[in-house]
Amino acid sequence: MAISRIKQGDTVKIVSGSNKGKVVTVQSIKGDKVLLSGIGNRKRHQAANTVAPAGKRDVQLPIHISNVALVIDTKTNKTSRVGYVVKPSGEKVRIARQAKGKEIK
């Protein structure tokens, strides 16, 4: 698995799928999937068991990380690819490629 350049709490724009164009925040990341706030809400039918009765339950499904792009300017919703640079102090920081190396917080 490649390095995840999207982090929890980042603002991202969905670039493909039925929610294309929406700007949301990342709740969590598991492997190559991201869980986004307000995106991927579905109903699932649950069979009865000893713990819970049968019925519908709400679940939130993740989407693939390749379907989102990092937003670097929240006013214009401008997106960018992400790179890494090691500072002379030894600190590794994320930079926005389309913003000429602007550091991402």
N, C-alpha and C positions, 0 to 999 in steps of 0.2 A: 504494500500500500504506500502511495506517495505521501509526502508531507501535506497536511491540511493547512492551506493558506487562509482559510476562513476560521475564525475563532468564535467561541460563545460570547454573545452580547454584541456582535458586529451587526451593522445594518447592511442588508443585502437586497438586491433587485432580482426577481425571478425572470430568467431570460427565455424560458421555454415551458410549454405545457398550458393547461387551462387557466392558470393564474399569472400568465405572462404580463410583465410590466408592473406588478405590485411590489412595493417596497416594504419590507418587514424586518424584524430582528430575529437573530438566531437564538433559540432556547437551549439546544444542546446538539452535540455531534457524536455519532456512533459510527465508527468506521468511515465509509464513504457516503453516509446519509446524514442529512441535517433536519432537525425538527424546528419548524418555523412557527412563530406565534400567529394564530388565526388561520393557518393554511393546513389543509389535509384532514379536516374534521370529517369523520365518517360514522355511520351506524353499523354495528356488528350485532348479529344475533347470537345469543349465548344459550347453550343447552343447560338444563337444570343439573345441579350437582349438590353435594352435601353442604357446601358453603353458601351458594347463592341460588336464587330461583331462576327460572328461564326468563328470557326477555331480551330487549334491545339494550345495548350499552353504547355510549359515545367513546370513540377512540380517536387519537390523532396520529396520522401516518406521516412518516418522514419522506422527503424527496431527495434525489441524488444530488450530491454536492456540485456536479458539473452543470446543473441547471440554475445555479445562482451566481451572481457577480457582486463583488464587494462595492458598496457605495462609498465614494470618497468625499462627495459634497452633498449634504442632505438638502440644501436649498434647490439645487438643480437636478438632483438624483443622478449625477455623473458617476459612471462606474469605471473600474480599472482592474487590470491584472495585478497580482501581488508578487513581489520579489523580496529577497533578503539581502542585507548588507551587514558586514561585521565592522563595527566602529573600531577606531584605534585602541579604545579602552577594553576591547574584547567582547562588548555587548552586541548581540545579534538582534537586529530590528527589522520589522517589515516596512517595505517601501511600496508606493503606488507607481507602477510603470508609466501610466498615462499622465501622471502629474510631475514628470521629470524628477523622479526620485524623492518625492515628498514623503516624510516619515508618517506612518500610520500608528495611531495610538491604540 
